[in-house]
C-alpha cells in the first residue's frame, strides 16, 4: 500500500500535477455498507505511517505532506492516539478533519496539544437536510473553522447534478459547490450558496495569508474573521446572522470605518496596508 501511494504521487507529478498532501484513509472510523469504506484503527494508522508510508516517501524522495485522521470534530481521540506513537508523529505533516460531528472548537483543543502541527478542514458538505438561512451556516463554517486554527475549508462535492448525483452509495442528498443541471438535453452550471460562501474568502485571501486577531460576538449577532495577506493587505469577513441591521466600526492602526450590515447577510472588506503594518 505504501508503494501505491508513492506511485500515485509520482504519476501525478509526471503529468504536471504536483500532489500537495495525502491522507491515509478517508473517515477511518466510518464503516458503511452502501459505499466503499474501510475501518482503520488509530493503532493501525500509526503503524502504517511510522513503519510503511513515512519511510517509503522518504526513500523515494516524495515531498507531499502526509495528513493523519481525516474524520470528525468529535473523534479527536483518534489523532491524539496516533501522535502518541513517536515513529508515526515523526512523519505527520498535519491533522485533517471533517465537520460532521462536534464543533470547530475541537480544532483549538488539538492545536493546544500539538501547536506545531497544522490543522486542515478537508471535508464538509452542505445538503438538503439544512434549513433556514444557508448562507449563514456556510459562512459561519468558514469563520469558525479559521478562527479555530484551520488552514483550509473544503466544501464537498465540487459539482453534482440536480438530483444530487453521481454517487456510489453514501450521501444521497448532498449539495455540490456547483449544480450541473442536465434536464432537457442542455447542461447549465449553477453556483450554489456554497460557491457564494467560499467566494467571500477565496477571492481575497491569498496563499500565505495569516489570520489576525478580531473580536466576534457569536450567532445571532456579528461574527467575523480577519486575515493579513503576504503583501500586507487586510481582509475582513463579517456575517450578521441576526435579522436586524447592525452598525459597527472597523478599526485598524488608529483609523476607523463605519458600516451598516443588513440582517442575515455576509460582507467582505479589504484594504491595503499603509507603511509599517
C-alpha positions as CSV (number, residue, x, y, z in Angstrom):
1,X,0.0,0.0,0.0
2,X,2.8,2.5,0.8
3,X,4.3,1.8,-2.7
4,X,0.9,2.5,-4.2
5,X,0.9,6.0,-2.6
6,X,4.4,6.6,-4.0
7,X,3.4,5.6,-7.5
8,X,0.3,7.7,-7.3
9,X,2.1,10.8,-6.3
10,X,4.9,10.3,-8.8
11,X,2.4,9.6,-11.7
12,X,0.6,12.9,-11.0
13,X,3.9,14.8,-10.7
14,X,5.0,13.3,-14.1
15,X,1.7,14.6,-15.6
16,X,2.4,18.1,-14.2
17,X,0.0,17.9,-11.3
18,X,2.0,18.1,-8.0
19,X,0.3,16.5,-5.0
20,X,0.3,18.8,-2.0
21,X,-0.7,16.3,0.6
22,X,-2.4,12.9,1.1
23,X,-4.4,11.3,3.9
24,X,-4.1,7.6,4.6
25,X,-7.8,6.8,4.9
26,X,-11.0,8.8,4.5
27,X,-13.0,8.7,7.7
28,X,-11.2,5.7,9.2
29,X,-13.9,5.1,11.8
30,X,-16.7,5.1,9.3
31,X,-17.8,1.6,8.1
32,X,-20.8,1.9,5.7
33,X,-22.4,-0.9,3.9
34,X,-23.6,1.0,0.8
35,X,-20.3,2.7,-0.3
36,X,-16.6,1.9,-0.3
37,X,-15.2,2.3,3.2
38,X,-12.7,0.7,5.4
39,X,-12.1,0.7,9.2
40,X,-8.7,1.7,10.3
41,X,-7.9,1.9,14.0
42,X,-5.6,4.6,15.4
43,X,-3.0,2.0,16.2
44,X,-3.2,0.6,12.6
45,X,-2.8,4.1,11.2
46,X,0.1,4.9,13.4
47,X,1.8,1.6,12.4
48,X,1.2,2.3,8.7
49,X,2.5,5.9,8.9
50,X,5.5,5.2,11.1
51,X,6.7,1.9,9.5
52,X,5.5,2.0,5.9
53,X,4.2,5.2,4.3
54,X,6.6,7.7,6.0
55,X,9.7,5.7,5.3
56,X,8.5,4.9,1.7
57,X,8.0,8.7,1.0
58,X,11.4,9.5,2.4
59,X,13.2,6.7,0.5
60,X,11.5,7.8,-2.8
61,X,12.2,11.5,-2.3
62,X,8.5,12.3,-2.2
63,X,7.8,15.7,-0.6
64,X,4.0,15.5,-0.5
65,X,2.7,16.1,3.0
66,X,1.0,13.3,5.0
67,X,-2.0,14.2,7.0
68,X,-3.5,11.9,9.6
69,X,-7.0,11.3,10.9
70,X,-9.4,12.8,8.2
71,X,-12.5,12.4,10.3
72,X,-15.0,14.3,12.5
73,X,-14.5,17.0,15.2
74,X,-16.0,14.7,17.9
75,X,-13.5,11.9,17.3
76,X,-10.3,13.8,18.2
77,X,-9.1,11.0,20.5
78,X,-8.0,9.3,17.2
79,X,-5.3,11.8,16.2
80,X,-4.2,12.1,19.8
81,X,-3.7,8.3,19.9
82,X,-1.8,8.3,16.5
83,X,0.5,11.1,17.6
84,X,1.3,9.3,20.9
85,X,3.4,7.0,18.7
86,X,6.8,8.7,18.2
87,X,7.6,6.9,15.0
88,X,4.3,8.0,13.4
89,X,4.5,11.5,14.7
90,X,7.9,12.0,13.1
91,X,6.2,11.7,9.6
92,X,3.0,13.6,10.3
93,X,2.6,16.9,8.4
94,X,-0.7,17.9,9.8
95,X,-4.2,16.8,11.0
96,X,-7.1,16.6,8.5
97,X,-10.5,17.0,10.0
98,X,-14.2,16.8,9.0
99,X,-17.3,18.7,10.2
100,X,-20.0,16.1,10.6
101,X,-19.9,15.7,14.4
102,X,-19.0,18.0,17.2
103,X,-17.9,21.6,16.6
104,X,-14.9,23.6,15.4
105,X,-13.6,24.2,19.0
106,X,-12.2,20.7,18.8
107,X,-9.6,22.1,16.4
108,X,-8.3,24.5,19.1
109,X,-8.1,21.7,21.6
110,X,-5.9,19.8,19.1
111,X,-3.8,23.0,18.4
112,X,-3.2,23.4,22.2
113,X,-1.9,19.8,22.3
114,X,0.1,20.0,19.0
115,X,0.8,23.6,18.3
116,X,3.4,22.9,15.6
117,X,1.1,20.6,13.6
118,X,-1.2,22.4,11.1
119,X,-4.9,21.6,11.0
120,X,-6.8,21.3,7.7
121,X,-10.6,21.1,7.4
122,X,-10.6,18.7,4.4
123,X,-14.3,18.0,4.0
124,X,-17.7,19.5,4.9
125,X,-20.8,19.1,2.8
126,X,-24.0,21.0,2.7
127,X,-27.2,19.3,1.7
128,X,-31.0,19.1,1.6
129,X,-31.1,18.5,5.4
130,X,-30.1,22.1,6.1
131,X,-32.9,24.5,6.9
132,X,-33.1,28.3,7.4
133,X,-30.5,30.7,6.1
134,X,-28.0,28.5,4.3
135,X,-25.6,31.4,3.7
136,X,-25.4,32.0,7.5
137,X,-24.5,28.3,8.0
138,X,-21.8,28.1,5.3
139,X,-20.1,31.4,6.1
140,X,-20.2,30.5,9.8
141,X,-18.4,27.3,9.0
142,X,-15.6,29.3,7.3
143,X,-15.4,31.8,10.2
144,X,-15.5,29.1,13.0
145,X,-13.0,26.8,11.2
146,X,-10.4,29.5,10.5
147,X,-10.8,31.1,14.0
148,X,-10.0,27.7,15.4
149,X,-6.7,27.3,13.5
150,X,-7.8,25.5,10.3
151,X,-5.6,26.4,7.3
152,X,-8.3,25.3,4.8
153,X,-12.1,25.0,4.4
154,X,-13.1,22.5,1.7
155,X,-16.7,22.0,0.8
156,X,-17.6,18.7,-0.8
157,X,-18.7,17.8,-3.5
158,X,-17.3,20.2,-6.1
159,X,-20.1,19.5,-8.6
160,X,-23.3,17.4,-8.6
161,X,-26.4,17.4,-10.8
162,X,-29.9,18.5,-9.8
163,X,-30.6,15.0,-8.4
164,X,-27.5,15.2,-6.0
165,X,-25.7,12.7,-8.3
166,X,-23.4,11.0,-9.1
167,X,-22.7,9.0,-6.0
168,X,-21.8,5.4,-5.2
169,X,-24.0,4.9,-2.2
170,X,-23.3,7.2,0.8
171,X,-24.9,10.6,0.8
172,X,-27.9,10.8,-1.4
173,X,-28.9,14.5,-0.8
174,X,-25.5,16.3,-0.6
175,X,-25.2,19.7,-2.3
176,X,-22.3,20.5,-4.7
177,X,-20.5,23.8,-4.8
178,X,-21.9,23.9,-8.3
179,X,-25.1,22.2,-9.6
180,X,-24.8,21.0,-13.1
181,X,-28.4,20.9,-14.5
182,X,-28.8,18.3,-17.2
183,X,-32.5,18.4,-17.9
184,X,-34.0,18.8,-21.4
185,X,-30.7,17.8,-23.0
186,X,-28.9,21.0,-22.0
187,X,-26.2,21.5,-19.5
188,X,-26.0,24.5,-17.2
189,X,-23.6,25.1,-14.3
190,X,-25.3,27.0,-11.5
191,X,-23.3,28.2,-8.5
192,X,-24.9,27.3,-5.1
193,X,-24.8,29.0,-1.8
194,X,-21.6,27.1,-1.0
195,X,-19.9,28.8,-4.0
196,X,-21.0,32.2,-2.7
197,X,-19.8,31.5,0.8
198,X,-16.4,30.3,-0.4
199,X,-16.1,33.3,-2.8
200,X,-16.4,35.7,0.2
201,X,-13.0,34.5,1.3
202,X,-11.2,32.7,-1.5
203,X,-11.3,35.7,-3.9
204,X,-9.5,37.9,-1.4
205,X,-7.3,35.8,1.0
206,X,-4.1,34.9,-0.8
207,X,-1.8,31.9,-0.2
208,X,0.5,32.6,2.7
209,X,-2.0,34.8,4.5
210,X,-2.2,34.8,8.3
211,X,-5.2,35.2,10.5
212,X,-5.1,38.3,12.6
213,X,-7.0,38.9,15.9
214,X,-10.5,40.4,15.7
215,X,-13.4,40.3,18.1
216,X,-16.6,38.4,17.3
217,X,-19.9,38.2,19.0
218,X,-21.4,34.8,18.2
219,X,-24.5,33.5,16.5
220,X,-27.4,36.0,16.3
221,X,-25.0,39.0,16.1
222,X,-21.8,39.9,14.3
223,X,-19.4,37.0,13.6
224,X,-16.1,37.6,11.8
225,X,-12.6,36.6,10.9
226,X,-9.7,38.7,9.6
227,X,-6.6,38.0,7.6
228,X,-3.4,39.7,6.5
229,X,-2.1,38.8,3.1
230,X,1.7,38.5,2.4
231,X,1.6,41.9,0.7
232,X,0.2,43.5,3.9
233,X,-3.4,44.0,2.6
234,X,-6.2,43.1,5.0
235,X,-9.3,41.1,4.6
236,X,-12.3,41.1,7.0
237,X,-15.2,38.7,6.6
238,X,-18.3,39.7,8.6
239,X,-21.5,37.7,9.0
240,X,-24.6,39.3,10.5
241,X,-26.6,36.2,11.5
242,X,-29.3,38.3,13.2
243,X,-32.4,39.5,11.5
244,X,-31.8,43.2,12.1
245,X,-29.4,45.7,10.6
246,X,-26.3,46.3,12.7
247,X,-24.0,49.3,12.5
248,X,-20.4,48.7,13.6
249,X,-16.9,50.2,13.4
250,X,-13.9,48.6,11.9
251,X,-10.7,49.9,13.4
252,X,-7.0,49.3,12.4
253,X,-3.9,51.3,13.3
254,X,-5.9,54.2,14.7
255,X,-8.2,54.6,11.6
256,X,-11.9,53.8,11.6
257,X,-14.6,52.9,9.2
258,X,-18.4,52.6,9.8
259,X,-20.7,50.1,8.1
260,X,-24.3,49.2,8.5
261,X,-24.7,45.5,7.9
262,X,-28.1,44.1,6.7
263,X,-29.5,41.1,8.7
264,X,-28.8,37.5,7.6
265,X,-26.0,38.6,5.2
266,X,-22.3,38.4,4.8
267,X,-19.8,41.1,3.6
268,X,-16.1,41.0,2.8
269,X,-14.0,44.2,3.4
270,X,-10.5,44.6,2.0
271,X,-8.0,47.5,2.3
272,X,-4.3,47.9,1.5
273,X,-1.8,48.3,4.3
274,X,0.0,51.5,4.8
275,X,3.6,51.6,5.8
276,X,4.7,49.8,8.9
277,X,1.8,47.3,9.0
